[in-house]
Amino acid sequence: MAWRSQLSRNLKELRILFCQKSPSSAPARSFVENNYKDLKTLNPKLPILIRECSGIEPQMWARYDMGVERGIRLEGLSEPQILKALEDLAKAGASTKA
């Protein structure tokens, strides 16, 4: 999982949005609880924003160079699938630099 340490090279900002209580947001909450510390340790200068809002659909947004943003809906995804979605966002950022 070397890509995890490369997030700050490919992303300018990562935002994760979810509801504090809804069952559809449970995997996103679990993902944040289990991965935030490691991601932040590996990418100390990358802004990783966690936004909780009652009733919101879980989603993840990545901001790249030039203000380009890409979002993924997380509803129905398991924690490993959310990690894969983050990897895909990071790889998309790497391809925009080529």
Secondary structure, 3 states (H helix, E strand, C coil): CHHHHHHHHHCCEEEEEECCCCHHHHHHHHHHHHHHHHHHHHCCCCCEEEEECCCCCCEEEEECHHHCEEEEECCCCCHHHHHHHHHHHHHHHHHHHC
